Amino acid sequence: MKRFAVIGLGRFGKKLAIALAMSGAEVIAIDKSREEIDLIRDQVSHAVRLDSTDEEALKSQGVDKVDVAILGIGQGQGSGKGFESAILTVVNLKQMGVKQIYARAEGLIASEVFKKVGATDVILPEIESAQRWAYKLIAPQIGEKIDFAPGYSLARVKAPASFDEKTVMDLQLRQRYSINLVAIRRGEHGKGKKSEKGQIINVPMPNTVIYQEDILMVAGSDADLAKLPQE
């Protein structure tokens, strides 16, 4: 079982810690606020109030032995103390030998600073959320999307009416849209045979027929995926 330390229990950190714990992971939740610790205590493996800039305090709670540490420390305080604390915490975790350190940043400059002091990767929730919503508004036909490289995704798309009863060869998805069809899940209420309802076709062939309401797993650039028809 992986062990996680979530440091900083604002909205982001608290939700992340609870989600990790609900997935069965061992989670150490850390914050300077007693109130935040009391709110989460019963929902994670261990919740402790301490100053994460104190390396010895972190070690005393076994943070040096976690697999992954995630910083959710707020950085919007006028004095800049939140950002300062977050940087010092990343340095401490790096010195303690924590192999994977993820830091929540509130902007691109903060992101670069975290990377320079040792963060494995940076989470930009505000920017990433805005980008997800922009894409959702531009391409509402795209369902769940998994990013596997910058600008490239595996996406779930409901087959539109214009795809109904056409074969993979007829649609020519690669030639017309520069995307690859990975798999098909037959729609529960579509026109396909009753015996095929919900069936997974993991190797679609050129003569495989697609029906409206089928779920298509497709891969390609985000720009090309957005060009798929909505109707």
C-alpha positions in Angstrom: 0.0 0.0 0.0 1.4 3.4 -1.0 1.9 6.0 1.8 1.1 9.6 1.1 1.7 12.8 3.1 -0.7 15.7 2.2 0.7 18.9 3.7 -1.7 21.9 3.8 -5.4 21.2 4.2 -7.1 24.0 2.3 -9.8 23.1 -0.2 -7.4 21.3 -2.5 -5.4 19.5 0.1 -8.4 18.3 2.1 -10.3 16.9 -0.9 -7.1 15.2 -2.2 -6.3 13.6 1.2 -9.9 12.3 1.6 -10.0 11.0 -1.9 -6.7 9.1 -1.4 -7.9 7.7 1.9 -11.2 6.5 0.3 -9.1 4.7 -2.4 -7.5 2.7 0.4 -4.2 4.5 0.7 -2.4 5.3 3.9 -2.6 9.1 4.3 -0.8 11.4 6.8 -2.6 14.8 6.7 -0.7 17.8 8.0 -1.6 21.4 8.7 -0.7 24.2 11.1 -4.4 24.7 11.9 -5.9 22.6 14.7 -9.4 23.3 13.3 -8.4 21.8 9.9 -6.9 18.7 11.6 -10.0 18.2 13.7 -12.2 18.3 10.6 -10.2 15.6 8.8 -9.0 13.4 11.7 -11.6 10.6 11.2 -11.2 10.5 7.4 -7.5 9.7 7.0 -5.0 7.3 8.6 -3.3 10.0 10.6 -3.8 13.7 11.0 -1.3 15.9 12.8 -0.8 19.6 13.5 2.7 20.8 12.9 4.9 23.3 11.1 6.1 21.6 7.8 9.2 23.9 7.7 10.5 22.0 10.7 12.3 18.9 9.3 12.6 17.1 12.6 8.8 17.5 13.2 8.1 15.9 9.8 10.5 13.0 10.5 8.9 12.5 13.9 5.6 11.7 12.1 7.2 9.4 9.6 7.0 11.7 6.6 10.5 10.8 5.6 9.2 7.2 4.9 6.2 8.1 2.7 6.2 7.2 -1.0 4.6 10.5 -2.2 4.3 13.9 -0.6 1.8 16.5 -1.9 1.9 20.2 -0.9 -1.4 22.0 -0.8 -0.1 25.0 1.2 -1.9 28.2 0.3 0.4 30.9 -1.1 -1.9 33.8 -1.4 -1.1 35.5 1.9 -0.1 39.1 1.6 3.2 38.7 3.4 4.3 35.9 1.1 4.8 33.6 4.2 2.7 30.8 2.6 4.9 30.7 -0.5 8.0 30.8 1.7 6.8 27.9 3.8 5.9 25.9 0.8 9.4 26.3 -0.7 11.1 25.4 2.6 8.8 22.4 2.9 9.8 21.1 -0.6 13.5 21.6 0.4 12.9 19.6 3.6 11.2 16.8 1.8 14.0 16.6 -0.8 16.6 16.5 1.9 14.7 13.8 3.8 14.8 11.6 0.7 11.1 11.6 -0.3 11.3 10.4 -3.9 8.0 12.0 -5.3 7.1 15.5 -4.3 4.2 17.3 -5.9 3.6 21.0 -5.1 0.4 22.9 -5.7 1.3 26.3 -7.4 -0.9 29.3 -7.8 0.9 30.5 -10.9 3.6 29.8 -13.5 6.4 31.6 -11.6 5.7 29.7 -8.5 5.6 26.5 -10.6 9.2 27.2 -11.9 10.5 27.9 -8.4 9.1 24.7 -7.0 10.7 22.7 -9.8 14.1 24.4 -9.1 14.1 23.6 -5.4 13.2 19.9 -6.0 9.6 19.3 -6.7 9.0 16.2 -8.9 6.0 17.9 -10.6 3.7 20.8 -10.0 0.0 20.9 -9.8 -1.7 24.1 -11.2 -5.4 23.4 -10.3 -6.7 26.9 -11.3 -5.0 26.8 -14.7 -5.7 23.2 -15.4 -9.4 23.6 -14.4 -9.8 26.6 -16.7 -8.2 24.6 -19.5 -10.5 21.6 -18.9 -13.6 23.9 -18.9 -12.4 25.7 -22.1 -12.1 22.3 -23.8 -15.4 21.1 -22.5 -17.1 24.2 -23.9 -15.4 24.1 -27.2 -15.9 20.3 -27.7 -18.9 19.2 -25.7 -19.0 15.9 -27.6 -15.9 14.7 -25.9 -16.6 12.9 -22.6 -13.9 11.7 -20.2 -10.4 12.5 -21.4 -7.0 11.1 -20.3 -4.0 13.2 -21.1 -1.0 11.0 -22.0 1.3 13.7 -23.4 1.0 17.5 -23.7 -1.8 18.2 -26.2 -2.6 14.5 -26.8 -5.4 12.4 -25.2 -7.4 9.2 -25.0 -11.0 10.3 -25.0 -14.5 8.8 -24.7 -16.9 10.0 -27.4 -20.6 9.0 -27.9 -21.1 8.1 -31.6 -23.1 10.9 -33.2 -26.1 10.4 -35.5 -23.8 11.0 -38.5 -21.8 7.8 -37.6 -24.9 5.6 -37.4 -24.7 2.3 -39.3 -21.4 3.2 -40.9 -18.4 0.9 -40.9 -15.0 1.9 -39.5 -13.8 1.9 -43.1 -16.7 4.2 -44.2 -15.8 6.8 -41.4 -12.1 6.9 -42.2 -11.4 8.6 -38.8 -7.6 8.5 -39.3 -7.8 10.1 -42.8 -10.5 12.7 -42.0 -9.7 13.6 -38.4 -6.2 12.3 -37.8 -7.4 10.2 -34.8 -7.2 6.5 -34.0 -10.1 4.3 -33.0 -9.0 2.2 -30.0 -12.1 0.4 -28.9 -15.9 0.4 -29.1 -18.5 -0.2 -26.4 -21.9 -1.0 -27.7 -24.6 1.4 -26.6 -27.2 0.0 -24.1 -30.1 1.7 -26.1 -28.6 1.8 -29.6 -29.7 -0.1 -32.7 -27.1 -2.9 -32.4 -28.1 -6.5 -31.8 -29.5 -7.2 -28.3 -26.8 -9.8 -27.7 -24.2 -7.0 -28.2 -25.6 -4.5 -25.7 -22.7 -3.2 -23.6 -20.2 -5.4 -25.5 -16.6 -4.2 -25.7 -15.0 -4.5 -29.2 -11.3 -4.0 -28.3 -10.0 -4.6 -31.9 -12.4 -2.7 -34.2 -12.0 -4.1 -37.8 -12.6 -2.1 -41.0 -16.0 -3.8 -41.5 -17.1 -3.2 -37.9 -20.4 -1.3 -37.9 -20.8 1.7 -35.6 -24.2 2.7 -34.3 -25.5 6.0 -32.8 -25.0 5.9 -29.0 -22.0 3.5 -29.2 -19.1 4.7 -27.0 -15.9 5.2 -28.9 -12.5 5.3 -27.3 -10.3 7.4 -29.6 -6.8 8.8 -29.4 -5.2 11.8 -31.0 -4.3 15.5 -30.5 -6.8 17.6 -28.5 -7.2 19.9 -31.5 -8.1 17.0 -33.8 -10.5 15.4 -31.2 -12.3 18.7 -31.0 -13.1 18.5 -34.7 -15.1 15.3 -34.3 -18.8 16.0 -35.3 -21.3 16.6 -32.5 -24.3 15.4 -34.5 
